[in-house]
Structure formats: C-alpha cells, structure tokens
Amino acid sequence: MPRAVVVLVLVVDVVAVLTSVWTAFLLPVEGADLTHFAILLACASIAIELTRHIERRRQHERGGTVAYIDTKAVWSFAAVLVLPPVLATVMVLFTYALAWSRVKPQAQKLPYRWVFSCATVLIGTHIAVAVLSSGMSSYPGVPSGGVWQGLLDLGVVIAAATIRWAINVGLVMAAIAAAKPTVTVRELFSNFGEQMLEAGAMGLGLVAAAIVVTNPVVMPGIVIAMVALHRGILVNQYQQASRIDAKTGLSTAGWWHEFADQSLAHARDRGTTLGLLIVDLDHFKRLNDTFGHPYGDLVLKAVAQELIAEIRDEDACGRWGGEEFVIVLPDVGDRRNLRNIAQRIRRRIQSVVVDPPAHLAEAGDATFTASVGGAIYPSAGVNTLDELLLAADTALYAAKNGGRNTVRISDPDLPVTAEQPALPQRAEPPAPGA
C-alpha cells in the first residue's frame, strides 16, 4: 500500500489501543454489568449469525471507493451506553472478530482492513464515552426518566452517537482517499444515503440499551428487527448495483439514459446548453483477439478511470455497450467548449498504457486510441435525448471515417437525420498528430 495508507493505518491502530487502555480503568465492572454484557453478547451473536449470508452478499456487491456500512453498531453502541468502557471495548472487538470469521469470504479476508475498521470504531467509542461521562446525569445508563433531564440526556446521547459515526466514517474515507488518489469526492460519498442505516443502528442501540436494563426478555424483538432491516438494506444495495457497470464502474446505459433525460429537461426549462459525447475505442476487437478478453476488460477499466478524471462532478459518464462510452455535460457552454473537452478526452485515452500479459508481450501493438463524436443542445432538429444521441452518433461516424483517433462535433445549424449524416466538409480537421 502507499506509504500514506500505511502510516494512517498504524497511527489509528496505536491510538485505538491507547484510548482503550485509558478508558478501561474509568469505571469498575459490577455483577449487573456482566449480566447485561452477556445478554448483549448473545443477541449480537445470534443477529450476526442470522444475517451473515445477507452481509456476505453486501460485501460482494459493495464498491471499493465507499465506506462500508453495517449494523454491528446496534450492539456496540448499546454497550457504550449501559456498560463500563472496558466491556464496551470488548463488545466492539467481539462483534468484529465474529463478523470476520462468519461473514467475510475467505478469499477477501484482509486482516489490516478489518483491524483498521475496528480501530476506527474503538476510537469513536472512547470519544463517545468521554462525551457521555461528562454530559449524562447517570452514566453508564439510559436517559433519565424526568422530562427535561431526559431530553438533556438524549441530546448528549445524540452528540456522542454523531461523534462516534463521524470519526469512524471520516477515518475510513481518509484511508480510501490515500489508497486511491484518483478517487473523487462524488465517489467517496456515492453511498452517503446508506449512512441513514448507521443512524438507524444507533437508534436501535439506544432502544436495546433501555430494554436490556429494564426488560431483557424483550431483546429478541431487537434481533428480529435487525434481520428484517438487513433484508431491506440488501434490496437497496441491489438497486444501487443495477446502476453501475461491473467492468468499468461507470453508470449503466439505462441509468445514464435516465440521468441524461432529466438533464435535458432541466436545460430546456432553464434555457441552458447540454453537451453529449460518444467515445468509441478504435480497433478494440483487435486488442481482444490479440491479447484476450481479460486484457480488454483492463483497457475498458483504465479508459473509464480517465473519463471520470476528466469530467466534472455534475457530469455523468456511462458505458453504452461494448467499447462505447457516453458522457452528458450539463451547462457545457458553446460548441467550442464541448470540442475542447472531447479533445482532452481523446488525448487522455491516447496516453493510457495498459501492459499486456507477459507471455503475449510480443504478440502485437498494445496501444489504443478513441474516436469521439459530440452534439450540443439546443441545435436545429434536436429536441429529445434520442435526437441528441443520433446527432452525436452521426458525428462519431464521421470521426471514424475521417481516420479515427479524432473528434467531430455535430454542426448545430444543420438538422441531423439517419439519412443525412453530418457533412464531412463542415467537420473539424483532426488535431495535430491524430
């Protein structure tokens, strides 16, 4: 891993150990604490076992550039509220160790990642302990039964939960960003809606803490709620996965089309422009035939990363099929701006190097280029997304016929139809060296 990742991981691990030792002696452990701890431990074990197949699917489907959210916080946050800090530490360690052994597929078990994730939770846990011990009227315990004091205690609990969450997610995102310097802010926060799952886990943790102290026999209800919650999470994750192309990490054609249609409607309502580019890799079949389809997949992924690096956060790039990519650019300005973006994309792709397998290194030329066709709204005869796509596709056709590794932008003053492609004499000349 990059040095920055190694340093971050080791520092966080050391801080987690130090804070765990620091809080271990704040409060003594009593008999009732051991009883509550045993009940929470048993419920956590049952919940992890009943949901391990769902969690395994979520682990398999999740993206590598987002902070992974699970529901172990239900049990560890309940322990933070009602148990001495040393038992809260043991609860975090236990739930992570059990999930490691029961959930994670053997081929994907990377110890340093799980230790790091556990360490971030431990740091957040002990900061939460400091907040609770200084602000709650009866720590460890649940909010007071009095109205005003209860509301004040609840506010302290919410503050502790928020800090615990922020430390955990912030450190994980920092590690992802350090490991993948090209990752964008949009990618880091692409699953931010799932953070509501963490809020729900904290809320259930508060309920579990109250129940384990007052009426432990009701605790199975929390376990049942956890199983039901996990199934809902899996459905949402599958919906997210259906929007992402597995080979490239870009939007699928269907999801891109929906976004582009909405962007065109906004451009029409606001009187702004909208650009659309179609990028097609030249002679991609030759690469597949020469070096194999796994190499072709690596090329597609490398090109996708270059496209993501070039476009803005408000743009959207999708895989249109095969070796074709589509990009929609809201409020792109004029035709010259669109052409400049297309040229930068073409040059980026031309500079990409993907080494072929060692045993095929001498099989042929492994370089590749791309042709780019573009269109802009508003233009003559372009009122719908399909018409904009047709105009860009016609321009791409002209780029291919013009020698490949070049850019063509549809003329905005001439209607483009299936029978009348963009006129070659009005097309822009290839850039030097194309």
N, C-alpha and C positions, 0 to 999 in steps of 0.2 A: 504494500500500500504506500501511497505518497507519505512523505515524512510528516506533513501536517496532520494527516489522519492518525499516524502512529503516536505523535505527541499528544493529540487531543484525547485519544482513547486511554493512554496510560495516565494522563493527568486526571481524567474523570474517574478512572478506577481507583486511583490513590485517594482522591477526595472522598469518594464513596466510603472507602474503608475508614478514613479518619473521622468522618461525620458519624458513622455507625458506632465507632468506639466512643466518641464524645457523648452521644445521647444515651448510650447503654446504661450509664450509671445515674441518670437523672431521677428515675423512679424505681422503687423496689417492685418485685413481682410477688403478688399475693395469690392465695389459693383460688379466689374467684377469677382472677386474670387467667390462670391456667385453664379453668373450665371454659371460659369464653374463647380462649385461643383454640382449644381442642374442637369446639363446635365450628368455628370459622374454618379451621383447617380441614375438617371433614367435609363441610359444604363446598369448599374450594376444590377439593379432590374430586368430589362427585361431579361438579359442574365442568371441570376440565376434561374429565373422562367422557361425559355425555356429549360434549361439543368438540371433541378432538378431531373428528372427521370433517366437520364444517371448517374448523380452523385450519386444517391441513389444506383444504381446497382454497381457502382465502390466501394462505401463504403461497400456494402455487400460482394463483392468478394475480397477485399483487404486483404493482410496478416497483422498480428498483430505485426510483427517484422520489419516493414519498415516505413520510413517516408512517409506519405500520401501527394501526390502532387495534387493540384487543380489549377484553373486558376483565382482565385479572385485577384491575383497579377496584372492582367491587369489593373484593376480599381484603386487599392490602389497605385500601382507604378506611374500610370499617375497622381494621386493626389499628390504624393510626389514631382513630377517634377514641376507642374504648380500651386499648391495651397500653401498657408501658412501652416506651420506644424500643427496647431490646426485642420484645415479642413482635412488634411491628416490622422490625428488620428481618426477623426470622420468617415472617409471613411472606415478605417480598422474595426472599431467597428461595423459599419452598415453592411458591407458585411458579417462579421462573424455572427452577430445576425440574419440576413436574411437567411443565409445558415442553421444556427441552426434550425430555425423554419420551413423551407421549404424542406430541403434536408434530414436531419438526421432522420432515422426511430425512432419512439417514444421509442421503446424497447432498442435502443442503445445509447440514449442520456445520456452522462456522462458529467455533467457541468464542472468539473475540467479539463477535457481533452481539451474541446473547449476553455475555458478561458486560459489555458496554451498555446495552439497553437496560439491564438490571441495575447497573451502577447509576444511570441517569435517574431511574425511579427511586433508588435509595437516597440520592442527594435531594431530590424533590420531597421525599418523605420526611427527611430530617429537618428541612427548612419548614415544612408544614407543621412538624412537631413544635418548632420554636414559635411559630405563629399561634398555634392552639394553646400552648402552655402560657403564653403571655397575654392572651386575649379572652379565653373562655373562663367562665365562672367556676366550672368543675371539670378540669382536665386531669386524667382521661375520663371521658364520659360523653353523653349526648347533650344537646342544648337544654338549658333549664326549662322547667315547666311554666315559669312565670312568663306573662306575655311579653313585657318589654325586655327583660333579661334574656328570654328565649330568642327574641328577634336579634338582639345584640350577639348572642352566641352563634346564631345561624349565620349572621354576617361574617363572623370570624371563620366559621367552617367554610363558607364560600370562598373567602380570601385564601385560606390555606389550600383548598382544592385547586383554585386558579393558579396559584404559585407553583404547586406541585406539577400541574399539567404543563405550564409554560416552560419550566426547567427541563422536563422530560422531552417535550417536542422540540424545544429550541436546540438542545444539545444534539439530538438525533439529526435534525436538519443541518446543523453545522457540520456534522460528520459526513453527511451525504454530499454537501456542497464541497467539502475539502477533498473527498474521494473522486468527485466528478466535477471538475472546474467548469465544464461547459454547460452544466445544468442551469436552467433558467429559473427565475423566481416563480413563474407561472407553473413550471413542472413541480417545484417543491410544494406548492400549495394546491396542486390539482385535485387532491382528495380532501381538501380542507373541510368540506361538508361532513366528512366522516368524523371530524372532531366532536360533533354532537354525540357520537357514540361514547366518547370519553366523558362528556358531561353527564350522559345518562348513567354511565358506570359509577361516577362519583355520587350521583343522586341515590342510586340503589345501594351504594356503600353506606350512605348515611342511614337509609332505612334498615339495612342489615345490622348496623351498629345498634340502633334503637331496639330492634327485635331481639338480638342476642342477649341484651341486658335485661329486657323486660319479659319476653315470652319466647324462649328459644325454640319451642315446639313448632312455631310458625315458620322457621327458617327454610324448610323445603319449598315453601312458596317462592322464595327468592331464587332458589335453584331452578325451578320450573320457568320463572320469568327469564332467567339467563338463557336457557335453551331456546325459548321462543324468540328472544331478541337476536340470538345468533343466526337463526334461520332468516329473519328479516334482513340482517346485515349481508348475508350471502347473496340474496336476491339483488340487493342494491349493488354489490360488487360485480355481479354478472352483468348488470346493466351498464356499469362503467366499462367493463372489459369489452362489451359489444361495440363500444365507440372507438376502441384502439386497435389498430392493425398490429398483429402479433409480431410480424417480421421487422417492422420499421419503428414502431412506437408512435406513428402518426395517426391522425384520425382515419377511421374507415370511410369508404366512399359515401355510405348512407348518412353518417353523422356529419361529415363535411358538407354534403349537399344541403342538409337542414340548416346548418350554420350559415352557409353562403346565401341561401334563400332569405333568411332573416336579415342578413347584412344588406342584401339588395333592397329589401323593403325599407330598411332604415335610410339607405342612401336616397331612395325615391322620395320618402317623406321629408327628409331634411335638405334635399337639393344638393347633396354632395356626390363625389365620384366614388367609383368602386372599380378596382382593378382585378383581373383574373389572369393567372399564368398557368399554362400546362407545360410541364417539364418531362421530356421523354429521353431516356438514356439511349445513346446511339449504339447500334450493333450489340445490344445486350445479349441476344441469343448466341452470338459468337462466344461471349465470355462464359455463358452457361455450358455450351458444348465443349469448350476447350478446357475449362478449369473445374467444371462441375457445379451443380446447383447450390451446394453449401457455400461455395465461394461467391456465387451470385447473390445469395442472401446477405453475405457480409458487405457486398457492394451496395445493396439497397439500404442497409442499415447505416453505412457510412454516408451515403448521399442524404439520407433523411436527417442525420445529425447536422450536416452542413446547411440544409434548408432551414431547420429550426434555428440555427445560429444566425442566419441572415435576416429572418423576418422579425417583425415587431410582436409584442405580446398581444396586440389586438387583431393580428392577422391569424389565419388558420391554414394549415397545410395538411393535406390528406393524400393517402395512396389511392390512386384512381383505378389501379389494376395493373398487374404485370410490372413493367418498368416505368409506368407513368405516374406522375405526381401532379396534384393541383393545389394552387395557392390562391386564396382570396385575400384582397388587401383593401379594407375599408378606408375611405378618405385618402386615396393614394395621390391625389393631386392631378397633374396632367399626364398626357401620353409620354412625355419625355421622362418624367419620374418613373413611370412604370417600366420603360425601356431600360433605364439605368439599373433598376432593381434586378431586372431579368439578366442584364449583362453581368452583374456581380454574382448572381447565382450560377450563371454559366461558367464564369472563371473559377469560382469555388469548386465546382464539380470537376473541372479540368485539372485542378491541382490536387485532388484526392488521390492518395496512394493506398491501395489495399494489396498487400503481398499475397501472391497465390501460394498454394501448398508447396512445400519444398520439393516434393517429387514431381511437380508439374511446372517448376520454375522456368524450364526451358521449352515449355510446350507452345508458347506464343506470346504475343504482346498483351500485357495485362492492363494497359491504360484504357481509360474510357472517357467519353465526353457526353454532352447532352445538348439537345436542341430545345429551344424554348419558344412557345407561341403565346401571345398575350392579347387581351382585349380590355377595353375600358367602357364603363357605363358613366354617363349617357353617350350613346353613339347612335347613328342612323340605323334603324331597324333592330335595335337591341333594347328590348323591354322586359324580357324574362331571363331567368338564370339559364335556361336551355339555350336561348339565343346567344347569350354571352359566352357560354361554353362552345357553341358552334363557331362563333367568331374566333375564339382563341384556338380552337382545334384547326380551323382553316389556316390561321397564321402559322401554327405548328407544321402543317402540311407544307406550307411554303418554305419554312426553315429547313425541313428535311430535303426538299427538292433543291434548295439553294446550297447544298453542300454539307449539311449537318454542322454540329458544333457552332450554331449561330442563333440569332434571335430575330424574330419577326413579330411585330405588333400590328394588329388589325387596324386598317385605316378607319378612323372614327367618322369620316364623312361619307363613306360608301356603305350601303347595306350589304351584308354578307349572307348568302344563302347556300344551301347544299349544292346547288347547281352552279353557283358563281363564287369560286374561291377568291381570296384576297389577291389583287392583281400583282404579279411579280414586279412590274416596273415601278409600283408605288412602295414596294417593300424596302426596308432599310438595308444597306450593304452590310456584309459581315464585319465584325470587329477585326482589327489587325491580328493576324496570326490564327484566325478561326479556320 
